[in-house]
């Protein structure tokens, strides 16, 4: 069978989208391509964002490939599955462009991503897709040539079969990207201490998180914490370094202290960035993190009060003063350290600003608190409204717009409601 794995040409105009607008390696499609080809399927990745393809060019590529399955993601790279654009505008535009020729030849359209995982039937309806995969998709895709009624973790014909899927991380190979793809990847995600000289890349060492903070949308994908084999990850990193990559960003939902990986990175000439919780790192491991080549830490603090952190179910064992000390210690060893803050009623605005200025004066960046968007699939969404239904994404966007006058500084204009952004979705 022939599989076209499609990353749309994303447009974020009017969206509440919090993620980076730059192209990133579609790791989930890289893994899927390797697993599909291992089973004898012909596979191509058509990346509208990385390759600068508009919707017409994507449609032409799908037609030329003569795909049996067109797999369309609802988030720009696995890095952003947990903070995806709520609207399905971009994937629907792609499907609208490809479905005529594809269906004439008997092809099927498959939806993957956070929307397919959290609200699969609504996603099928909006996109006009044939099947949605619930959860992580890499090792489900090779089975789509089987009878669909035998599959778990899928939705089709108005019915959901099974629960969201968790990929066997030991089955994922070391990725080897085409030289041309790496050469185009000039973006260094969340790097601020220097201008890029050579290509950047993304790598995944672990998936999932052992914590269940209320704001994190990971209940239906990337939930349980799992590591890839160290030897496989190092092989992948060595492939990238041989292609001239200067900087790697670990997309791990939470980059936990792991001495064998850091020691191996310290033996290589590479710079890298991570997202983590600073309360999980002691001084010895922070020292090693700096020696290993880390140049960027994005640390989730969220609230400056113990009450606020408890409300978010952070299970943080450090006091606010201890968090500040640990951040400052890290900044002495890593060129850029950021403390992320959310808007919390429990936090006094004057105390927040004093805490921010204390850190900024010592070289740690702490953002002005941003409003919380209640993603479907997060514990906070379930607490407020119950299980996500067919109006889940609209409900979350409306609550965000109705409850806030100021938004994240990445949103250059007031976000629009979902109905305005999805006017082209299937009715």
N, C-alpha and C positions, 0 to 999 in steps of 0.2 A: 504494500500500500504506500501511497505518497502523502506525506504530511507537510503542510505549510504552517510554520509557527510564526504568528504575526504580532508584532508590536506596532500599534497604530502611530500615526503622525499626530502626536498629542498637541492639543490647544488648551490653554488654561485660562483663557479670557473669561472673567466673570465667575471663576471657580473659587471655592474656599480652600482649595488644595494647598497643603502646608509643605509639601515636599519640594525637592530641588527640581528646577525646570530643565536642567542639562541632561543629555543622554547618558545612560549607564549601561553596562553590560547586562543583557537579559539572562541572568544566571539560570533561572528556572528553565528557559528554553535551551540553554547550552547543555544542561544535564539531560533534558528530555530528548534532544537530538542524538546524544550519545547512546542513550538507552534504546531509542527507536532503531537506530542503525545497527545496534548490537543484535536486534531481533530481525534484521533484514529489511526494514522499511527504508524507503528513500525519503529524505528529510531536508528541508531548507528553512533557514530563519530569514524572515523578511522584516527588517527592522526599520520602520518608517522614521523613527526618531533619530537613531544613530546614523542612518544612511541618508537622511534628508529627503525621504521619499514622500510625496504627497499621496493622497488617497487614490488618485488615478494611477499613479506609478505602482502603488501596492497592488491594485487590482490587476494591472497588466502582468506583474510578476507572478501572481497566483495563477492567472490564466496560462501563462507560458509554462509554468511548472506542471500544470494539469493535476492539481491536488485532488486526492480523494477526501482528505480532511483538512479543513482550514481552522486552525486553532487560534482564537483571538483572546488576548488578555485584557482584563478590565483595570489594570494598574500599570504604570510605566516602570517596569523592572520590579523584581521581587523585594528589593530594598524598600519599596513604598507600598507593599500590600497592606500594611497596617495603618497607613495614612493616605489612602488612595483618593483621587478625585471622586466625590460622591456621584457625579453625573456620568452617564454612559454615552455621552455625545460622540467621543472619538471612536470607540469600538463600534458603535452603531453606524457611523459614517463609512467605516471600512466594510462592514457586513453588507450595507446597502449597495456598495460598489461591486462587491464580488459575488453576491448571491445568485444573480441571474445566470452567469456562465457556469458557476459551480454546480448549481442544481440541475442545469440542463445536462450535465455530464454525470449526474448521480452523486455528487459530492455532498458532504455533510459539514455543518458549521458547529464548532465546539467552543464553548465559553469556559475560560479558566480565570481565576483571580479571586479577590476578596468578595466581590458582589456575587459571583457564582457560588462561593462557599457559604455566605451568610444569608442571602436571599435568592436561592437558586431559581425558583419558579418565576419570581418577578423578573429576574435577569433574563431568563429564557424569553419571557413575553416581550420585554422592552427591546431586546436585541434581535428577536426573530431567529435565535439559534436553535439547533436541533437537540443538543445535549449540553449540560453543565456539569463540571467536575467540582465536587465539594472537597475543599481542603487542598492539600499539596498534590500537584498534578503529575509530577515527572514519571512515576512508575505506574500511573493509571493509563496514560496515553498509549503505551504499546499494546494495551489490551482492547482498544476500541474496535479492532477488526473482529473481535469475538461477538457473540450475541449479547446485546446490551442488557437484556434482562438477567444475565448471569453476573453482572457487575455490581459492586457496592460503591458507595460514595459518588453516585451520579444522580442526575435528575433529567427526565425526558418524558414527553407525552403527559405532562401535567402531574407527574408523580416523582417523589423523592425516594431513592433506594439507598439505605444505609446512612452512616454518619460521616462527617468530614474525615478525610484520609490524612494520615501522617506517613511521609515517605521514609523508607529505610535508608538512613543517611550513609550506611556502609556500602550501599549499592551505587552511590554516585561517584563517577570517575573523576580523575583529574582533567579539568577542562583545558583544551588547546584551541585558542581562538585564531582565526585567520590573521596573518600579519596586517592586512589592510584594515581590518576592524580595529586592531590595537592602535595602528598609526592614526586612525581618525579619533581615537578616544583621548582628546587633549584635556578633558576636564579632570581635575583632582578634587573629589568630593570632600567638602568640609575641611579644606586645607587653606590656611591663612598666613602662615609664617614666611612663605616664599612664593615667588611666581613659578609656575611649572616650566620646566625645560624639556622634559620628555613625557611620553604618554602616561596616563594613569589607568587604573583598573579597579575592579571590585572582586572580592573573594569572600567566600562564606566558610568559616571554620565550624560554627555551631548553628543550630536552629532551635528556636523556642526559648523559653525563659522559665526558670523555676519559681518566679514570682507572679502574682496575679493582681497587679495594680488595677484599680477600678477604671482608669481612663484608657487602658491599652486594648486595642481591637485585635485580639488574637485568640478568641475563644474557639474559632472555627478553622483556624489554620495556624501553623507555626506556634503551637502551644507547648507541648512537652519539650523539655530541654534535651538535645541530642548533639553529639559531636561527630564530625567526619573523622575518619582515620588520619592521624597526623602525617603519616608518610604520603598519603594521597594529596593532602593540602600542600605540603611542601613541594611535591612534584608539580602541582599547578602553579605555585608561586615561582618556582625555578623556570617553568615555561614562560611566564610573563617577564621575568627578569632577562631571559635570553632574547626576548622581543624588544628590549629597550625600555620596559616600564620602570618609571622612577618612583611611583607612589601607589600604594594599595590602600583601599578602604575596606575594612572588614564590615560586611553588612549584618553581622550577627546582631540579633535583637538586643542581646546583652553580652558584651565581650567580657567573660569572666577571667579572673587570674588563672593562668595555666602555664606553669613553669617550663615544661618541655617545648611548647610552641615559642615562647619568648626567647628561650635560649637558642633555639634554631634560627629565629629571625636575627638575633644578635650576631650570628655567624655569617649573615648575608648583608649585602649593601642595599638596603631598601628603607624607604620611609613609609609610614602607614598611619592611618587614623582609625579611631574606634568610638563606639558609643557604649556607655557603661554606667554603673553606679559607683561613685567614688567611695561609698561606705563599705564596699566589698574588698577594697584594696588596702593592704597594710604598707608600711613604708618600704619594707624590703622588696615587695612586688612592684611598687611604683618605681623604685630605683631600677629594677630589671626592665620594666616597661620602657623607661627612658633610654636605657642602654640598647634595647632591641631596635630602636629606630622610630618609636612613636613620636609624631609631631602634632597630633591633634586628638584631644579628648573631648567628647560631648557627654557631659555627666548629667543625668536626670536627678535633680533635687526636688523640683516641683513646688514645694512649699517650705517657707522658712520657719514654720511653727510645727511643733510635735503634734499638735491637734490636727493641723492640716494634713500632715503626712499620714497620720493614723486614719483620717477620713478617706484618704486615697488608698489605704491598705498597703502602704509602702513596706511595712515591717522593717523600718530603718532603726538600727541599734545605736546610731550616733546622735548626739545632740547637734543643734544648729551650729554652735561654736566649733564642735569637733569636725563637722562637715566643712566649714570654712577653712579650718587648719589643714585638713587633708587636701582640699583643692589647691591651697597655696603651696603646700609641699609638692604636689604634682606639677604645678606651674614652674617650679624651680628646676624641673627635670624634663619637662615637655613644653615646647614653645607656645602651644595654644591650648588653653583649657577653658571650657565653657560650662557654666552652671545653668541648666534650663529651669525656668520658673513658669508655673501656671497661675492664672488668676484664682485666688482662693479667698472667700469671705472671711476665713479665720485669720488671715494675715493683715496686719495693720499697714497701710500704704507708706507711712513714714518709716516704719521699721524695715519694710522691704527696701526702700530707697537707701536707707543707711547701710543695710547689709550689702546691697549692690555696690555702693560706692567704696565700702571697705575692701571688697574683693577686687574691684576695678583698679583701685590704687595699688594693689599688689600684683597686678598683671593678669588676673582672672576675669574673663568676660562673663557677666551675668546679665541675661536679657531682661527687659521689662516684662512682667508677667503677661502671658497671652491667654485669651479666652479658651476654655476647654470646648472642643467639638466632641459631642457624644456619639462616637462611631457605633453603628450597628455592629454587634459582635463583641462589644466591650461590656464588662460587668456593670458599668455605670448606666449604659443603655438599658440593660435588663432590669436594673433596680428601678429606673424611672418609668419604663413603659412595658416591661415584659419582653417576651421573645420577639425578635424582629419579624414583622409581617410585610405585606406587600407595599405598605406606605412608610417603611422604616427609614429609608434614606431621605425622603421628603420631610418626614417628621423631625429628623435630626437637623437638617439644614434650616427648617423654619424655626426651631428652638434656638439655634445658634444666632440667626439673624434677628429674631425678636428679642433676644436677651442681651444683645451687645450693641454698643454704638461704635466702639473702637475694635480693630481687629489686628491680626498679626501684621508686622511691617512687610512681610513678603506679599501681602495682598494689596496691590497698588490701587485698587478700586473696590467699592463696596460689592461684595459677592452677590450674585443673583440667586433667586430661588430655583429649585431643581426643575420645575415645570418650564421655566424660561430656557434652561440649558438643554433640555431633552425634547425639544419640540419635534425633532426628527426621529425620535425613538418610536418603535412599533406601537400603534394605538390599539 
